[in-house]
């Protein structure tokens, strides 16, 4: 073996690389060099003749990670990596099915359906089966089929307790039959078909078990139940499964990831070797101490503690803004100062829990002339649901806008098919008119669409801009469309609804900031913001992204924005078993993206549905040691007043706020004011959002972070200030 392979490894990394041929779990913390360990382990096994290059199976979650692994191996060893089995679950299953297409009952040239092709195939099938696409939306059917397959279930194995589910199972069964006839497979079918092939074909299973003596898996915490079952089949009883993962960074439960697979691995493979990679090469000590303190509050962890040889470094900087607009302005000011000090924009990231938060940030960045990229997503005004809404508004403003009409004439679905649209275009061409004029002469469902647009124009003619927006969202069917999404698309739909709410906020702010607050002016503003400042790949630019998208990345400076209860941690986590644990893991991932400087920002109020909503600081702030925090704003005492200017809210607001960290103090004679932070023995912490009447006979409305919004009679409320 070449000694240079393991030179530079720390003791734990070296122990992992030099493990005997036994199954092992490498608990690799953030920034601990897990990719290096995984690749070096493969090189070590080959160089010590423990296995040939063709006896390795290495599984990753992205093609990018697989290519990086192959590139590193090529630089470490003089071997031909082209024939090695290194790839994603889907890629490796495709390779195996291609090699054994007959045994898998597939044609040699079977084709793979992407998500769009799969949806088209389902729509075609449902039409042939006379399935009501309003009662059974095609996307919901797609999610049902894919979700069932990812759980390892065929149609006949799905339990159907009611006629509604039985109908979906019938479509599922016929869909599988249609794919079989046409010689195509979807993504979820690749893994399920491969698993079934190995399950029923003992000879083939034993062949691959004999070949792949060493199976290595990256990001093991992200595996779903079927992926783990596939790995167990290939490993058999005698092969070594080398799994690298971090239960503290398991953040994809919504995609089916099961963090419990790590515990099952320990039991199923009788793992004796659990090596913890805890030395971090990315962040300074204070950042790691904060991450460790936070994640220690989670249950059922395998347990590890990140550390670094570097000194403590800077404290985490905490800024509490009066509004989300002030929060964005502060961030812009800090970025400009950092840039003057020599920190490149590309070394700075703005992280948020919800995509909808990007709108205020983007507006501030555009106003300041700062270039940015939205990583792993679209900028606010380029998102599907926003463009749909703007298309309705554009068509209401100008019925000659053919592009706007084509975008929304059948969205949400209203039974105007592709052929109907083609006929409309042909009519417009023959008569040399716009599509709107052609639609006005058409009949049937097209006439209903024309009537909808006319009614929207009439109903909103005298309304202010934010109310126009809200009316269109409600009566166009867009809100109901996303509310009715279920299954795997439900989470995505919830984000789209948040973005639609943020569009109303955008309109409200636009009215306050501009003399010309007409719909035309707003549409011009939206077009300009969607077309400017999206930096090119080579340009020095900021990174904006959700915390989910930030996993695996690192930056000199990170801003974690919107640290308020209900936002981060997200309110949906309260209703899901293990939801708070996953939210905390998300916060852990966010913290550990920063190398040198970390900002935590809070807004005491945000715009919601065009109205000011008051917030409670995130409970995660309490879980960070006080000594690690440097507050850039003074703590707000229970009686201190803060103000927000009239252009940021609908009225001049004076609200009584409280420090999110201070303990409850008795206030039996308190006069409850909007924005005041309070504590209730049963419901916990909350913030006053409204009040009616006076004295003990009056009522007060409190938005509790755990129990939601409640009206309480003042005499019996038993509230205390905090």
VOGU-3710 file (C-alpha; in Angstrom, 3 decimals, decimal comma):
1> xxxxxxxxxx> 0,000/0,000/0,000  1,163/3,521/-0,783  1,667/5,277/2,609  0,614/8,573/1,050  -2,956/7,262/0,903  -3,451/7,679/4,630  -0,988/10,457/5,297  -2,745/13,519/6,624  -5,693/11,579/8,052  -6,525/12,076/11,707
11> xxxxxxxxxx> -6,710/9,051/13,996  -10,468/8,491/13,597  -10,357/8,928/9,819  -7,461/6,472/9,626  -9,277/3,973/11,849  -12,272/4,100/9,500  -10,140/3,634/6,393  -8,204/0,685/7,864  -11,179/-1,211/9,317  -11,214/-4,977/8,760
21> xxxxxxxxxx> -13,705/-6,492/6,314  -16,723/-6,032/8,569  -19,855/-3,939/8,369  -19,387/-0,546/9,945  -21,140/2,746/10,594  -19,058/5,884/10,215  -20,846/8,666/12,050  -19,445/11,620/10,125  -20,152/15,081/11,491  -20,451/18,193/9,342
31> xxxxxxxxxx> -17,114/19,251/7,864  -15,325/16,160/9,168  -13,992/14,948/5,799  -16,442/12,115/5,131  -15,971/12,165/1,339  -12,222/11,839/1,799  -12,704/8,921/4,179  -15,124/7,123/1,870  -12,897/7,515/-1,186  -9,737/6,621/0,705
41> xxxxxxxxxx> -11,436/3,525/2,081  -12,079/2,320/-1,483  -8,485/3,096/-2,497  -7,180/1,306/0,624  -9,207/-1,845/-0,070  -7,961/-1,984/-3,660  -4,313/-1,163/-2,888  -4,104/-3,816/-0,139  -5,611/-6,419/-2,516  -8,597/-6,888/-0,226
51> xxxxxxxxxx> -10,801/-6,530/-3,290  -10,479/-5,796/-6,991  -11,895/-2,568/-8,442  -14,769/-4,629/-9,890  -15,645/-5,983/-6,452  -16,640/-2,553/-5,131  -20,198/-1,177/-5,092  -20,340/2,460/-3,993  -23,683/4,233/-3,721  -24,196/7,999/-3,605
61> xxxxxxxxxx> -27,286/10,209/-3,795  -26,274/12,502/-6,649  -24,474/12,068/-9,951  -22,226/14,957/-8,966  -21,052/13,100/-5,836  -20,457/9,935/-7,858  -18,340/11,799/-10,424  -16,340/13,469/-7,655  -15,642/10,074/-6,086  -14,438/8,625/-9,402
71> xxxxxxxxxx> -12,226/11,676/-10,025  -10,608/11,386/-6,605  -10,015/7,659/-7,033  -8,351/8,238/-10,385  -5,930/10,683/-8,769  -5,157/8,275/-5,898  -4,616/5,015/-7,781  -3,411/4,020/-11,267  -6,621/2,127/-12,063  -9,297/2,214/-14,730
81> xxxxxxxxxx> -12,448/3,397/-12,950  -14,739/3,118/-15,987  -15,974/-0,359/-15,135  -16,467/0,303/-11,424  -19,976/0,304/-9,979  -20,096/3,791/-8,484  -23,325/5,755/-8,831  -26,735/6,678/-7,494  -29,377/4,151/-6,454  -31,310/4,809/-9,658
91> xxxxxxxxxx> -28,214/4,707/-11,839  -26,982/1,402/-10,435  -30,423/-0,202/-10,630  -30,720/0,917/-14,251  -27,340/-0,682/-14,977  -28,383/-3,964/-13,384  -31,729/-4,037/-15,188  -30,024/-3,345/-18,534  -27,729/-6,308/-17,935  -30,605/-8,632/-16,974
101> xxxxxxxxxx> -33,538/-7,209/-18,897  -34,917/-10,647/-19,765  -34,958/-11,805/-16,151  -36,564/-8,463/-15,214  -39,245/-8,983/-17,899  -38,243/-5,828/-19,766  -37,373/-5,150/-23,401  -33,674/-4,605/-24,069  -34,303/-1,006/-25,098  -36,670/-0,066/-22,261
111> xxxxxxxxxx> -37,035/3,667/-21,794  -37,136/5,679/-18,564  -39,983/8,120/-17,949  -39,044/11,357/-16,251  -41,582/13,007/-13,960  -43,241/14,936/-16,785  -43,502/11,894/-19,041  -44,933/9,862/-16,177  -47,620/12,473/-15,527  -48,555/12,528/-19,226
121> xxxxxxxxxx> -48,850/8,729/-19,248  -51,122/8,823/-16,190  -53,351/11,503/-17,742  -53,676/9,456/-20,922  -54,573/6,353/-18,937  -57,128/8,139/-16,752  -58,844/9,502/-19,834  -59,053/5,996/-21,313  -60,460/4,659/-18,015  -62,986/7,533/-17,725
131> xxxxxxxxxx> -61,533/8,575/-14,371  -62,753/11,977/-13,175  -59,608/14,144/-13,113  -61,246/16,631/-10,747  -62,025/13,985/-8,155  -58,696/12,269/-8,836  -56,177/14,969/-9,835  -53,467/13,406/-12,051  -50,616/14,770/-9,912  -52,182/13,262/-6,823
141> xxxxxxxxxx> -52,454/9,956/-8,671  -48,783/10,240/-9,683  -47,754/10,833/-6,078  -49,853/7,886/-4,910  -48,229/5,517/-7,409  -44,649/6,699/-6,815  -45,086/6,791/-3,045  -46,431/3,245/-2,992  -43,505/1,983/-5,058  -40,982/3,734/-2,801
151> xxxxxxxxxx> -42,487/1,782/0,081  -41,941/-1,413/-1,920  -45,655/-1,926/-2,678  -47,355/-3,079/-5,853  -51,000/-2,241/-6,513  -52,307/-5,536/-5,115  -50,357/-4,933/-1,885  -51,830/-1,500/-1,153  -54,573/-1,646/1,470  -57,715/0,073/0,207
161> xxxxxxxxxx> -60,294/0,691/2,927  -62,716/2,786/0,884  -64,026/3,130/-2,690  -61,896/6,244/-3,283  -58,638/4,434/-2,538  -59,781/1,320/-4,405  -60,225/3,421/-7,543  -56,703/4,766/-7,177  -55,404/1,218/-6,779  -57,204/0,249/-10,001
171> xxxxxxxxxx> -55,457/3,071/-11,859  -52,138/2,050/-10,271  -52,571/-1,530/-11,495  -53,554/-0,462/-15,011  -50,682/2,059/-15,088  -48,208/-0,727/-14,347  -49,794/-2,835/-17,090  -49,612/0,072/-19,549  -45,918/0,673/-18,759  -45,221/-3,028/-19,221
181> xxxxxxxxxx> -46,948/-3,039/-22,630  -45,054/0,049/-23,748  -41,685/-1,077/-22,385  -41,112/1,924/-20,118  -40,276/2,409/-16,439  -40,458/5,428/-14,155  -37,808/6,353/-11,573  -39,439/4,617/-8,631  -39,947/1,518/-10,793  -36,183/1,234/-11,393
191> xxxxxxxxxx> -35,446/0,492/-7,758  -38,553/-1,603/-7,104  -38,061/-3,719/-10,258  -34,408/-4,264/-9,378  -35,275/-5,228/-5,799  -37,894/-7,694/-7,024  -35,419/-9,141/-9,532  -32,868/-9,875/-6,822  -35,529/-11,119/-4,387  -36,943/-13,820/-6,648
201> xxxxxxxxxx> -33,804/-14,814/-8,582  -31,530/-16,618/-6,134  -28,833/-17,352/-8,711  -28,556/-13,717/-9,752  -28,671/-12,531/-6,149  -25,851/-14,874/-5,135  -23,830/-13,775/-8,166  -23,862/-10,136/-7,072  -23,372/-11,013/-3,412  -20,270/-12,954/-4,432
211> xxxxxxxxxx> -19,029/-10,110/-6,607  -19,635/-7,124/-4,324  -17,855/-8,099/-1,127  -17,601/-4,452/-0,124  -20,610/-2,140/-0,369  -20,065/1,500/0,571  -22,906/3,995/1,010  -22,656/7,779/1,297  -25,280/9,929/3,113  -26,784/6,795/4,633
221> xxxxxxxxxx> -29,146/8,839/6,828  -31,059/9,808/3,662  -31,977/6,259/2,589  -35,639/5,291/2,393  -37,032/1,878/3,437  -36,820/0,312/-0,047  -33,257/1,522/-0,612  -32,186/-0,059/2,655  -33,923/-3,337/1,764  -32,092/-3,328/-1,599
231> xxxxxxxxxx> -28,761/-2,837/0,167  -29,516/-5,683/2,583  -30,253/-8,019/-0,320  -26,945/-7,241/-1,987  -24,961/-7,474/1,218  -26,411/-10,816/2,253  -24,939/-12,389/5,384  -21,233/-12,226/4,640  -20,464/-8,959/2,854  -19,245/-5,759/4,479
241> xxxxxxxxxx> -21,581/-2,755/4,401  -19,601/0,424/5,061  -22,174/3,157/5,732  -21,203/6,801/6,142  -23,812/9,197/7,475  -24,896/11,667/10,122  -28,190/11,255/11,924  -27,951/14,908/12,991  -28,203/15,950/9,333  -31,213/13,827/8,388
251> xxxxxxxxxx> -33,543/16,495/6,948  -35,408/14,756/4,122  -38,251/12,904/5,821  -40,640/14,595/3,368  -38,863/12,674/0,571  -39,215/9,374/2,400  -35,816/9,326/4,119  -35,847/7,223/7,280  -33,238/8,215/9,857  -34,183/5,020/11,723
261> xxxxxxxxxx> -32,303/3,030/9,060  -29,110/3,870/10,955  -30,356/2,135/14,097  -31,615/-0,793/11,992  -28,204/-1,124/10,387  -26,593/-1,536/13,793  -29,038/-4,325/14,661  -29,342/-6,080/11,294  -25,609/-6,264/10,616  -24,481/-6,654/14,243
271> xxxxxxxxxx> -22,218/-3,664/13,755  -19,341/-3,587/16,221  -17,472/-0,740/14,586  -19,086/2,670/15,056  -16,475/5,314/14,395  -17,283/8,945/15,054  -15,639/11,594/12,901  -15,968/14,599/15,184  -13,020/16,795/14,243  -14,359/19,590/12,074
281> xxxxxxxxxx> -12,161/21,273/9,463  -14,646/23,953/8,446  -15,853/26,152/11,291  -14,346/27,864/14,314  -15,056/26,751/17,864  -17,946/29,028/18,797  -19,972/27,967/15,767  -19,415/24,293/16,589  -20,213/24,801/20,270  -23,500/26,421/19,288
291> xxxxxxxxxx> -24,339/23,530/16,942  -23,493/20,943/19,614  -25,596/22,694/22,264  -28,591/22,936/19,942  -28,593/19,350/18,663  -28,097/17,906/22,143  -31,806/18,647/22,714  -32,827/15,985/20,172  -33,958/12,546/21,242  -32,625/9,154/20,146
301> xxxxxxxxxx> -29,351/10,469/18,730  -26,424/8,165/18,140  -24,417/10,989/19,653  -21,277/12,913/18,747  -19,656/16,236/19,576  -17,979/18,355/16,909  -14,686/20,024/17,802  -11,908/21,905/16,077  -8,252/22,635/16,737  -8,924/26,294/15,955
311> xxxxxxxxxx> -9,648/28,900/18,606  -13,146/29,982/19,551  -13,470/32,729/16,965  -16,260/35,318/16,869  -19,479/35,066/18,809  -22,658/34,486/16,829  -24,150/37,869/15,970  -27,857/38,232/16,778  -29,971/41,029/15,337  -33,597/41,633/16,303
321> xxxxxxxxxx> -35,343/43,831/13,745  -38,674/45,591/14,127  -39,938/44,282/10,768  -38,925/41,913/8,001  -38,090/44,971/5,884  -35,721/46,232/8,584  -34,226/42,742/8,793  -33,465/42,808/5,069  -31,992/46,312/5,271  -29,698/45,281/8,105
331> xxxxxxxxxx> -28,505/42,255/6,127  -27,763/44,413/3,066  -25,775/46,894/5,201  -23,725/44,093/6,748  -23,043/42,496/3,358  -21,831/45,786/1,916  -19,499/46,260/4,892  -18,188/42,692/4,621  -17,551/43,232/0,924  -15,574/46,390/1,694
341> xxxxxxxxxx> -13,507/44,357/4,155  -12,566/41,924/1,401  -15,125/39,136/1,778  -16,333/38,145/-1,686  -20,066/38,081/-2,276  -19,825/34,452/-3,381  -18,550/33,616/0,114  -21,776/34,885/1,723  -25,055/32,958/1,994  -28,533/34,035/3,083
351> xxxxxxxxxx> -30,484/31,066/4,400  -34,214/30,904/5,051  -36,635/28,202/6,146  -39,357/29,092/3,652  -38,958/30,097/0,000  -41,458/32,897/0,525  -38,930/34,754/2,703  -36,716/35,415/-0,295  -39,038/38,090/-1,703  -38,210/40,776/0,881
361> xxxxxxxxxx> -34,520/39,868/0,751  -34,450/39,968/-3,047  -36,153/43,357/-3,081  -33,557/44,792/-0,711  -30,690/43,313/-2,730  -32,053/44,655/-6,017  -32,520/48,093/-4,463  -28,910/48,043/-3,237  -27,559/46,830/-6,574  -26,121/43,620/-5,125
371> xxxxxxxxxx> -25,870/40,632/-7,469  -27,211/37,322/-6,231  -28,188/33,807/-7,253  -31,028/31,726/-5,865  -29,370/28,354/-5,343  -31,449/25,258/-5,998  -34,546/27,236/-6,845  -36,092/30,143/-8,710  -36,144/33,777/-7,815  -39,426/34,952/-6,356
381> xxxxxxxxxx> -41,015/36,482/-9,466  -39,916/33,503/-11,590  -41,745/30,870/-9,525  -44,582/29,001/-11,200  -47,381/30,128/-8,892  -46,246/33,771/-9,024  -46,074/33,756/-12,829  -49,547/32,193/-12,983  -50,963/34,964/-10,784  -49,187/37,693/-12,727
391> xxxxxxxxxx> -50,566/36,196/-15,951  -54,128/36,615/-14,631  -53,334/40,221/-13,709  -51,668/40,902/-17,069  -54,639/39,517/-18,995  -57,056/41,571/-16,883  -54,987/44,653/-17,655  -54,433/43,857/-21,336  -56,571/41,220/-23,046  -54,263/41,329/-26,105
401> xxxxxxxxxx> -51,526/39,575/-24,096  -51,542/36,167/-25,824  -48,719/34,751/-23,683  -50,631/35,477/-20,495  -53,779/33,887/-21,927  -51,982/30,711/-23,020  -50,418/30,346/-19,581  -53,688/30,364/-17,635  -56,452/29,350/-20,025  -56,319/25,842/-18,583
411> xxxxxxxxxx> -54,673/26,487/-15,228  -56,119/25,483/-12,894  -57,500/22,722/-15,093  -60,863/23,692/-16,538  -61,242/21,098/-19,280  -59,741/23,114/-22,146  -57,430/20,595/-23,763  -54,525/20,946/-26,169  -56,789/20,494/-29,185  -59,116/23,253/-28,001
421> xxxxxxxxxx> -56,178/25,643/-27,632  -54,898/24,702/-31,098  -58,303/25,506/-32,576  -58,261/28,853/-30,795  -54,844/29,657/-32,261  -55,958/28,600/-35,735  -59,037/30,834/-35,471  -56,940/33,809/-34,361  -54,526/33,257/-37,251  -57,261/32,932/-39,871
431> xxxxxxxxxx> -59,085/36,052/-38,655  -55,885/37,982/-37,868  -56,989/38,674/-34,294  -55,679/38,114/-30,805  -56,411/34,898/-28,946  -58,754/36,841/-26,662  -60,897/37,919/-29,614  -60,961/34,329/-30,837  -61,896/33,127/-27,367  -64,746/35,632/-27,174
441> xxxxxxxxxx> -66,267/34,009/-30,281  -65,690/30,439/-29,091  -68,159/28,431/-27,103  -68,211/25,947/-24,255  -65,524/26,043/-21,608  -63,536/28,753/-23,402  -66,520/31,075/-22,996  -66,520/30,322/-19,255  -62,860/31,315/-19,092  -63,583/34,612/-20,858
451> xxxxxxxxxx> -66,401/35,198/-18,373  -64,056/34,533/-15,466  -61,545/37,155/-16,627  -64,309/39,684/-17,266  -65,772/39,110/-13,794  -62,339/39,523/-12,211  -61,838/42,816/-14,059  -65,262/44,083/-13,022  -64,991/43,042/-9,362  -61,535/44,577/-8,853
461> xxxxxxxxxx> -62,004/47,785/-10,809  -62,180/50,046/-7,761  -60,083/47,977/-5,346  -56,619/48,907/-4,074  -53,739/46,802/-5,379  -53,382/44,323/-2,448  -57,123/43,599/-2,505  -57,022/43,083/-6,285  -54,306/40,498/-5,700  -56,246/38,731/-2,962
471> xxxxxxxxxx> -59,474/38,686/-4,971  -57,760/37,205/-8,028  -56,025/34,518/-5,981  -59,261/33,427/-4,367  -61,572/33,577/-7,393  -59,220/32,339/-10,105  -59,026/28,966/-8,395  -55,275/29,162/-7,787  -55,523/29,002/-4,004  -57,960/26,090/-4,064
481> xxxxxxxxxx> -55,778/24,277/-6,601  -52,758/24,281/-4,290  -54,830/23,671/-1,156  -56,213/20,489/-2,695  -52,791/18,956/-3,401  -52,122/15,810/-1,377  -49,451/13,165/-0,997  -45,862/13,992/-1,933  -46,961/17,265/-3,600  -48,621/18,615/-0,464
491> xxxxxxxxxx> -45,436/20,039/1,017  -44,542/21,721/-2,277  -48,078/23,121/-2,529  -47,818/24,581/0,976  -44,672/26,437/-0,094  -46,466/27,737/-3,172  -49,311/29,021/-0,988  -46,767/30,796/1,215  -45,341/32,435/-1,901  -48,818/33,571/-2,974
501> xxxxxxxxxx> -49,321/35,142/0,444  -45,967/36,854/0,024  -47,134/38,259/-3,321  -49,923/40,076/-1,464  -47,306/41,440/0,942  -45,231/42,567/-2,032  -48,213/44,484/-3,389  -48,828/46,103/0,015  -45,227/47,274/0,291  -45,290/48,497/-3,318
511> xxxxxxxxxx> -48,292/50,717/-2,539  -46,487/52,259/0,436  -43,244/52,866/-1,458  -44,520/54,192/-4,798  -46,604/57,164/-5,829  -47,941/55,252/-8,814  -49,570/52,265/-7,132  -51,542/51,098/-10,169  -51,701/47,508/-11,320  -49,747/48,448/-14,457
521> xxxxxxxxxx> -46,947/49,939/-12,356  -46,789/46,848/-10,162  -46,621/44,511/-13,166  -43,767/46,615/-14,557  -42,010/46,399/-11,193  -42,415/42,601/-11,143  -41,001/42,283/-14,655  -37,977/44,395/-13,804  -37,231/42,523/-10,590  -37,497/39,184/-12,357
531> xxxxxxxxxx> -35,058/40,300/-15,030  -32,289/41,978/-13,036  -29,391/40,931/-10,849  -29,577/37,155/-11,377  -25,831/36,750/-11,605  -24,033/34,634/-14,167  -22,056/31,572/-13,127  -18,715/33,383/-13,205  -19,923/36,567/-11,510  -19,199/37,374/-7,861
541> xxxxxxxxxx> -22,639/37,095/-6,304  -24,443/36,281/-3,080  -26,158/32,946/-2,550  -29,812/32,837/-1,466  -31,265/29,452/-0,588  -33,441/27,430/1,722  -31,706/25,554/4,519  -32,570/22,290/2,758  -30,694/23,440/-0,348  -27,665/24,491/1,725
551> xxxxxxxxxx> -26,794/20,985/2,910  -23,312/20,027/1,739  -22,231/23,640/1,135  -20,062/25,997/3,170  -19,443/29,753/3,253  -17,264/32,300/5,024  -20,349/34,134/6,309  -23,888/32,849/6,773  -27,075/34,728/7,669  -29,828/32,527/9,127
561> xxxxxxxxxx> -32,922/34,680/8,718  -36,446/34,591/10,107  -35,678/32,936/13,435  -39,215/33,180/14,727  -41,538/30,596/16,196  -43,818/29,223/13,509  -41,316/30,086/10,799  -38,164/28,371/12,070  -39,102/25,984/13,609  -41,926/25,819/11,068
571> xxxxxxxxxx> -45,459/25,644/12,428  -46,112/22,372/10,567  -43,522/20,608/12,715  -45,830/20,842/15,715  -48,301/18,406/14,168  -45,841/15,739/12,989  -44,256/13,085/15,164  -40,553/13,872/15,288  -41,183/17,155/13,478  -39,388/19,335/16,021
581> xxxxxxxxxx> -36,386/17,012/15,993  -36,092/17,386/12,236  -36,499/21,167/12,474  -33,664/21,198/14,992  -31,547/19,119/12,613  -32,293/21,712/9,936  -31,051/24,462/12,259  -27,966/22,359/12,985  -27,281/22,087/9,249  -27,750/25,852/8,866
591> xxxxxxxxxx> -25,323/26,695/11,670  -22,619/24,342/10,405  -22,578/25,941/6,928  -20,611/28,907/8,348  -16,825/28,893/8,544  -16,010/32,233/10,178  -19,040/34,431/10,806  -22,653/33,589/11,592  -25,595/35,981/11,877  -28,964/35,061/13,401
601> xxxxxxxxxx> -31,742/37,510/12,534  -35,246/37,938/13,923  -38,146/40,157/12,847  -40,625/41,141/15,528  -43,280/41,569/12,844  -43,808/40,359/9,301  -46,375/41,037/6,631  -48,908/38,238/6,258  -51,856/38,523/3,836  -50,983/42,203/3,561
611> xxxxxxxxxx> -51,361/42,714/7,317  -48,784/42,993/10,077  -48,277/39,785/12,038  -46,340/39,775/15,309  -43,875/37,039/16,084  -42,162/35,282/18,956  -38,439/34,658/18,726  -37,510/31,093/17,837  -37,183/28,628/20,697  -33,882/27,583/19,119
621> xxxxxxxxxx> -32,336/30,820/20,386  -32,908/29,682/23,958  -31,021/26,486/23,239  -27,846/28,364/22,306  -25,454/29,193/25,184  -25,659/32,848/26,112  -21,862/33,186/26,166  -21,731/32,372/22,453  -24,127/35,154/21,425  -23,371/38,794/20,722
631> xxxxxxxxxx> -26,572/40,816/20,504  -26,264/43,668/18,007  -29,538/45,126/19,270  -30,356/45,717/22,941  -32,575/43,227/24,667  -36,131/44,553/24,620  -37,524/44,868/28,112  -41,120/44,049/28,977  -42,083/47,730/28,968  -39,964/49,123/26,166
641> xxxxxxxxxx> -41,775/50,437/23,118  -40,572/49,901/19,565  -41,961/51,668/16,556  -42,259/50,902/12,857  -42,700/53,606/10,278  -45,969/54,100/8,450  -44,666/52,985/5,050  -43,899/49,518/6,442  -47,290/48,733/7,958  -50,873/49,721/7,296
651> xxxxxxxxxx> -50,906/52,002/10,347  -48,437/53,650/12,667  -47,774/50,852/15,153  -46,620/51,159/18,758  -46,292/47,669/20,151  -45,043/46,413/23,479  -42,531/43,621/22,947  -40,577/41,435/25,299  -37,254/39,701/25,207  -37,681/36,159/23,890
661> xxxxxxxxxx> -35,199/34,938/26,474  -36,445/36,511/29,716  -38,522/34,569/32,263  -42,210/35,302/32,957  -42,939/38,032/35,501  -46,287/38,325/37,225  -48,477/41,125/35,915  -51,989/40,680/37,318  -53,056/44,222/36,499  -51,447/44,375/33,056
671> xxxxxxxxxx> -53,104/46,273/30,231  -52,665/44,007/27,237  -51,371/45,714/24,108  -50,902/44,418/20,582  -47,432/42,975/20,180  -46,953/42,244/23,886  -45,311/38,909/24,710  -47,191/36,919/27,349  -47,212/33,559/29,092  -50,188/31,282/29,895
681> xxxxxxxxxx> -49,885/28,337/32,277  -51,696/25,959/29,890  -50,924/27,322/26,433  -47,359/28,560/27,034  -45,815/31,578/25,340  -47,667/33,810/22,930  -48,008/37,322/21,587  -51,059/39,596/21,833  -52,565/40,171/18,375  -55,922/41,828/19,118
691> xxxxxxxxxx> -58,228/42,966/21,942  -61,882/43,876/22,422  -63,585/45,844/25,170  -61,968/47,097/28,345  -61,410/46,038/31,929  -62,064/42,509/33,129  -65,045/42,121/30,779  -62,897/42,575/27,699  -61,254/39,904/25,565  -57,712/39,516/24,309
701> xxxxxxxxxx> -56,547/37,473/21,326  -53,208/35,706/21,768  -51,247/33,781/19,146  -49,597/30,962/21,124  -46,591/29,297/19,535  -47,856/25,811/20,486  -51,619/26,172/20,712  -52,286/28,664/17,914  -54,571/31,703/18,126  -57,096/31,939/21,001
711> xxxxxxxxxx> -59,496/34,538/22,403  -59,375/34,776/26,203  -61,604/36,705/28,614  -59,252/39,086/30,438  -60,707/38,363/33,888  -59,947/34,651/33,557  -56,987/34,760/31,184  -54,316/34,498/33,910  -51,676/35,890/31,572  -48,293/37,158/32,678
721> xx> -45,840/39,315/30,767  -42,479/37,979/29,717
//
